[in-house]
């Protein structure tokens, strides 16, 4: 019988649940920001100066960044902890390949996370309000293009999928350990296994390892 893997399932399920919930919230905020962002028609001109009002897309973008960041930290930290716990164990070729895949998923998740944060932060800052003479950069007013928040929402989904894949790719530290060294055929009552068990019981009854004459 195997033990250790069963103990890791509840923890893995909890991590996946948290990641899904936070990522879904970040995705919803990103999509909502796409429809709440300021548009060209909202720009006001005063000679050579321009201004844009503050939009709720700013708060939605910041909230999306916050939820996605927590999801990324929770998912990758749990996976990295599991990988570090299994580093000292003897590794087989299959285990080594699985570890390489886990590292690749970890790196990709951080790349997608960084891209999503850059898009969200840039678009959100353009919706924080741009005053006359200040604008967004060098006194000029900028409006986030259509699809920027939508693209960030897509990256949120990709990041969440990579985190979930990483969670299932990493093997718990206790997985694969067994409680008995008896062959699996012993469960079927083979005669050889019966002889092994009888011999073991006889040796246990005789101290010093002396055989019964």
C-alpha positions in Angstrom: 0.0 0.0 0.0 1.2 3.5 -0.8 1.1 6.4 1.6 2.0 10.1 1.4 0.3 10.8 -1.9 -3.1 10.8 -0.2 -2.0 13.4 2.3 -0.9 15.7 -0.6 -4.2 15.6 -2.4 -6.2 17.8 0.0 -3.4 20.4 0.1 -3.1 20.3 -3.7 -6.9 20.6 -4.1 -6.8 23.6 -1.7 -4.1 25.3 -3.6 -5.8 24.7 -7.0 -9.1 26.1 -5.5 -7.4 29.2 -4.3 -5.7 29.8 -7.7 -8.9 29.2 -9.6 -10.9 31.6 -7.4 -8.3 34.4 -7.5 -7.6 34.0 -11.2 -11.3 34.0 -12.0 -11.7 37.3 -10.1 -8.7 38.8 -11.8 -10.1 37.7 -15.2 -13.5 39.3 -14.4 -11.8 42.6 -13.3 -9.8 42.7 -16.5 -12.8 42.2 -18.7 -14.8 44.7 -16.8 -12.0 47.3 -17.2 -12.1 46.8 -20.9 -15.6 48.2 -21.0 -15.0 50.9 -18.4 -11.9 52.4 -19.8 -11.8 56.0 -21.0 -12.2 56.6 -24.7 -11.1 59.2 -27.2 -14.4 61.1 -26.9 -13.8 61.6 -23.2 -10.7 63.8 -23.9 -11.0 67.5 -23.2 -8.8 70.1 -25.0 -7.8 73.5 -23.9 -5.6 74.9 -26.6 -2.6 72.7 -26.8 -3.4 71.1 -23.4 -5.5 68.0 -22.9 -7.0 66.1 -20.0 -8.8 62.8 -19.4 -11.2 61.9 -16.5 -10.5 59.1 -14.1 -12.2 55.9 -14.9 -13.2 52.9 -12.8 -11.0 50.9 -15.1 -8.1 52.1 -12.9 -9.4 50.4 -9.8 -10.4 47.3 -11.7 -6.9 47.1 -13.2 -5.3 47.4 -9.9 -7.6 44.8 -8.4 -6.8 42.4 -11.2 -3.1 42.8 -10.6 -3.5 42.2 -6.9 -5.6 39.0 -7.3 -3.4 37.7 -10.0 -0.3 38.3 -7.9 -1.7 36.5 -4.9 -2.7 33.5 -7.2 0.8 33.4 -8.7 2.6 33.5 -5.4 0.3 30.9 -3.8 0.6 28.5 -6.7 4.3 28.8 -7.5 5.3 28.8 -3.8 3.4 25.6 -3.2 4.9 23.9 -6.3 8.4 25.1 -5.5 8.2 23.9 -2.0 7.2 20.4 -3.2 10.0 20.4 -5.8 12.6 21.4 -3.2 11.3 18.7 -0.8 11.9 16.0 -3.4 15.3 17.2 -4.6 17.3 15.1 -2.0 15.5 11.9 -3.0 17.1 9.5 -5.5 15.7 10.4 -8.9 14.9 8.1 -11.8 15.0 9.3 -15.5 11.2 9.6 -15.5 11.3 11.7 -12.3 14.0 13.9 -13.8 12.0 14.5 -16.9 9.0 15.4 -14.8 11.1 17.9 -12.8 12.4 19.5 -16.0 8.8 19.9 -17.1 7.8 21.4 -13.8 10.6 24.0 -14.0 9.6 24.9 -17.6 6.0 25.4 -16.4 7.2 27.5 -13.5 9.2 29.8 -15.8 6.4 30.1 -18.3 3.9 31.0 -15.6 6.2 33.8 -14.4 6.7 35.1 -18.0 2.9 35.2 -18.7 2.3 36.7 -15.2 4.8 39.5 -16.0 3.3 40.3 -19.3 -0.2 40.4 -17.8 0.9 42.7 -15.1 2.7 45.1 -17.6 -0.5 45.3 -19.7 -2.7 45.8 -16.7 -0.5 48.4 -15.1 0.0 50.4 -18.2 -3.6 50.4 -19.2 -4.8 51.1 -15.6 -2.4 54.1 -15.3 -3.9 55.6 -18.4 -7.3 55.5 -16.7 -6.1 57.1 -13.4 -6.9 60.6 -14.7 -4.7 62.9 -16.8 -4.6 66.6 -15.9 -4.1 69.6 -18.1 -0.4 70.1 -18.8 0.5 66.7 -17.2 -1.1 64.2 -19.4 0.2 60.6 -19.2 3.7 61.2 -20.7 5.4 64.5 -21.6 2.2 66.4 -21.2 0.4 64.3 -23.9 -2.8 62.4 -23.2 -2.9 58.7 -24.1 -5.9 56.3 -24.2 -5.5 52.5 -23.9 -6.2 50.8 -27.1 -9.1 48.4 -27.5 -8.2 44.9 -26.5 -5.4 45.8 -24.0 -7.4 44.8 -21.0 -8.8 41.9 -23.0 -5.4 40.7 -23.8 -4.4 40.9 -20.2 -7.5 38.8 -19.3 -6.3 36.2 -21.8 -2.9 36.1 -20.2 -4.5 35.7 -16.8 -6.2 32.6 -18.1 -3.0 31.2 -19.5 -1.1 32.0 -16.3 -3.8 30.2 -14.2 -3.6 27.1 -16.5 0.2 27.0 -16.2 -0.1 27.2 -12.4 -2.6 24.4 -12.3 -0.4 22.3 -14.6 2.5 23.0 -12.4 0.5 21.9 -9.3 -0.3 18.5 -10.9 3.2 18.1 -12.4 4.9 18.3 -9.1 4.9 15.1 -7.0 4.3 15.3 -3.3 7.4 14.5 -1.2 5.7 11.5 0.4 4.4 10.0 -2.8 5.7 6.7 -4.0 6.7 5.5 -0.5 5.3 2.1 0.6 4.4 0.7 4.0 5.5 -2.9 3.2 8.2 -4.6 1.2 6.2 -7.7 0.5 5.6 -8.4 -3.2 2.2 -7.5 -4.7 1.5 -11.2 -5.4 1.3 -11.8 -1.6 -2.2 -10.3 -1.6 -3.3 -13.3 -3.7 -2.1 -15.8 -1.2 0.8 -17.4 -3.1 2.6 -20.3 -1.5 6.0 -18.6 -1.8 4.7 -15.5 0.1 3.3 -17.8 2.8 6.6 -19.5 3.2 8.4 -16.1 3.5 6.0 -15.0 6.2 6.3 -18.2 8.2 10.1 -18.0 8.0 10.1 -14.4 9.1 7.9 -15.3 12.1 10.2 -18.2 13.1 13.3 -16.0 13.0 11.6 -13.4 15.1 10.8 -15.9 17.8 14.5 -17.1 18.1 16.8 -14.4 19.5 20.3 -14.1 18.1 19.3 -15.2 14.6 19.9 -18.9 15.6 18.0 -21.4 13.5 15.8 -24.0 15.1 17.2 -27.5 14.9 
